[in-house]
Amino acid sequence: MTKDNNKVSVITLGCSKNTVDSERLMNQLKLNNIKLTDDPTKAGTVIINTCGFIEAAKQESIDTILNAVKLKESGKLKKVIVAGCLSERYKADLQKEMPEVDVYFGTEKYEEIVKEFGGELKYELLGERVLSSPSHSAYLKISEGCDHPCSFCAIPIMRGKHHSKPIEELVTETEFLAKRGTKELVVIAQDTTDYGKDIYDKPSLALLLNKISEVEGIEWIRLMYAYPSHFPDDVIEVIVANPKVCKYVDIPLQHISDKVLRSMRRGVTAERTKKLIEKLRERIPDITIRTTFIVGYPNETEKDFEELHKFIEEAAFDRIGVFNFSVEENTTSFILGDPISEEEKERRKDVLMNLQKSISLQKNSEFVGKKLKILVDRVEGDFYIARSYRDAPEVDGEVLIPVKSKKLIPGKFYTVEIYDHEEYDLYGKVVPGK
């Protein structure tokens, strides 16, 4: 394949919300007859959709920009465009430090970017996307921004206040995805449980889940990023009653110490958190709960950490992620500094992840001999890589099925019987006739 200076390559960094933004942008470029390529070395222009959430993500974004600038200086690129969260937050600094970048844009600046190429935004088609992942699974971003005052988080600075997309627009987007083969919708936002409160005067996530489940072709709906302080009872009822809504929920808890939670401004207590977990498991016995925690927050003492360790051990979550605290300018935790060393943060993270390994190993062992419905993602080496309702794409475990057992088609559902397990993954064989 030869290089085409008229082609554009979009590089996406950071979270799944950025992925959706890039997919929408790529579709708008395509509608304006601008050629796209997945390979930056084959393009004339690179658009980097950056992340500015934590220090590691910011550094990855900066490194990616610098690499693109080097390609431009060597004559391998004509133009470098930077967009997204890092650019939204630090545009003036970036322009000063990296003037070689042709133009900087903030978040969701679809119209400005398209105009940069001489095109115009097709507003009526803004919900349409060029899928960057296998079409059978896609993210559905239901709102933007956040109203929560979490002390460690810069999202409101970069993404603004919470604003929801109307239900009819999301149903139309779901129909668009379903026509292109999407079977699994992963529902995302900064806080999915806040959905609708700004345009319908009350949280309306339950109504939305039921509406998008009516779209023909959608078989799984997976809920991510649900805030713990106000998890709606009607959403629990939807998970129980609607067979298309996976018995799976991602609830970022961040900590369990009341002292740390107060300083984090999370609006929830340890007692309320524990009651929520109990309620979810009581009302939805087969539910898979995923959560995330922050270690090394400035006022997290060893006693607070031990409380968190004990909580994770007792709660025995199906999935957890652990992140090191990152001090962020203009957040309310900035004045607390960053007194805990990176080495100590890493130690605490490793302790929790090792604990989770043993929990996950035990939970996976309980599935041996059981049957699970799985969605095949791809073939890798000697195995088909698939996921059950317990597994969100990119962040959770997988179900591995030997290639030699039966010919399977990526994007299709099958039933497998689990015959072996590891700490995070299961091994299954296809049930005949299923």
Secondary structure, DSSP 8 states (H G I E B T S, - for coil): ----TT-EEEEE-SSHHHHHHHHHHHHHHHHTT--B-S-GGG-SEEEEEE--SSHHHHHHHHHHHHHHHHHHHTTS-SEEEEEEHHHHHHHHHHHHH-TTSSEE--TT-HHHHHHHTT----GGGTT----SS-TTEEEEE-EE------TT--HHHHH-S-EE--HHHHHHHHHHHHHTT--EEEEE-S-GGGTTTTTSSS--HHHHHHHHHTSTT--EEEE----GGG--HHHHHHHHH-TTEEEEEE---B---HHHHHHHT-S--HHHHHHHHHHHHHHSTT-EEEEEEEE--TT--HHHHHHHHHHHHHH--SEEEEEE----TTSGGGGG---S-HHHHHHHHHHHHHHHHHHHHHHHHTTTT-EEEEEEEEEETTEEEEE-TT--TTTS--EEEEGGG----TT-EEEEEEEEE-SS-EEEEE-TT-
